[in-house]
């Protein structure tokens, strides 16, 4: 039987407990998950350093050999194809996320017909957490430790 590999792409600026929840729940469905940190062409620059974020995520999942963390700067569908991922794993917090992710899913499916998008509804107590809110709290000196699955250096 073919290995079920899922790609979980995002800018992860930063990677939150909500993201961690989707990955851990995704392990119930997939043999391997690739957390793919992409460079979003819509964002001019990152708030958190990408190399530091890779390290934080690696530490978070150090006990999980079936989770990989990779960086990419190309079309998600092409990156998935190159890495043998036939599934795109995404979390949905609300209807706004659904509208956005549905459009992206349709384009990815057109580009890579073998890829299926799998959407997991965010755990209710984590649904309000967003990377942009965490960045804003951190930028102004607030404590973000309860929203992250790792400790910032």
N, C-alpha and C positions, 0 to 999 in steps of 0.2 A: 504494500500500500504506500502511496506517495506521502511524503512528509508534508504536513499542513503547516506552512510558514506564513505568518501574518506580519505585515508591515504596519507599524504604528508611527506615522509621520507627524511632525509638528515642529514649530520653532522652539518650543519648550524653554521659554524665556520668562520665568523659570519653569522647571518640571515640578508639578504640584502633587499633593496627596490625591487629588482627583485623577491625575494621570496615572499615578501608581495603582490606584484602585482598578482602573480600566485594564492595565497590563496584567495584574494579578488575576482578575476575573477572566481575562482572555486566555490565560494559561489552561483554563478548564476546557477550552475549545480548540486550542492550537498546540502543535508539538514544539514550535519555536516562535518567538516574537522578536522582531527586529525593531528596536526603537530608533527611528531615523530622524536625526536633527537636521532639518532643512534650513536653508538660507532663503527666507521669504523675500521675494522681489518687491513686495508691497511695503516692507519695513526698511528704513534707511540704515539703521544700525541696531545692534542688540544692546540690551541693558546689562545682562549678565554675560560674561565671557563664555564663548562656546566651548573652549577646552575645559574650563572649570566645570561647566555643566555636564560635559561628558564624564568627568571624574565623579561628580556628585551622583549621577545616575548609575555609574558602574558600582559605586559603593552601596547604593541602595539595593541593587540586585546581585550582589556578590555571591549569594547563596544559590543563585539560579543559573546553571550553565546553559539553559535553553533560552536565555535572553541575551541578545547582542545589542550593543549601542554603536551606531554608525552615523557619520555625517554625510550629507549629500547636497548638491547644488545643481539639480537637473529635474526634469519632470518626474513626479512621483511614480507614475505608471512605468516609466523606463527604469527607474531605480529598482522598483519592485521586480520587474521582469529579470533584470540582471542578477538579482539576489534570490531568485527562485520563489518569491513570495506571490502566492495566488490570492491572498486575502489582504484587504485593507481594513485595519481595525480602527474604529473611531468611537469616541464617546459623545453622547448627546446630553446637554444640560437642559435644553429648552427648545421651543419651536424655532427660534431664531437659528440655533445651531443646526436643526434639521434642514431648514431651507438652504442654508449655506452648504452643508455636507451633501445634501441630495444633488445639488448642481455639480459639485466636484466629482461625486461618485459617477454621474452620468458621463462626464468627460473622460474620467479614468477608464471606464468600461469601454468607451469608444476607442481609446488609444491602446488598450490591452484587454482584448475580449475575454481572456481566461481569468481576469481578476474579478472577485466578488467583494463588495464592501459589506462589512459586518458592523452594525451599530449597537453599542451597549448604552443603555440609559444610565446616567450617572447616579450613584448612590445618593439618596436625598440629602443626607447631612453634608455632602461634599459638593452639591450641585451649584452652590452660589460662588464657589472659589473659581477665580479666573487669574491667569497669569498677569493680565494688565492691572487688576486690582492689587495683586501682591507687589508688582513693581512699584506702584504708586505709594503703597504703605512703606515699602523698604526705602524708596527715594527720600521720604521725609522722616526717616529714622524710626519708624514703627517696628514692632516685633512681629516678624513673619514666621517664626519657628513652628507654630502650630499648623501652618498650611503646607509645610514642606516635609518630605520624608527623609530629609538629611539635614545636617547642620551646616550653615554657611560658614566658610572660613573667615 
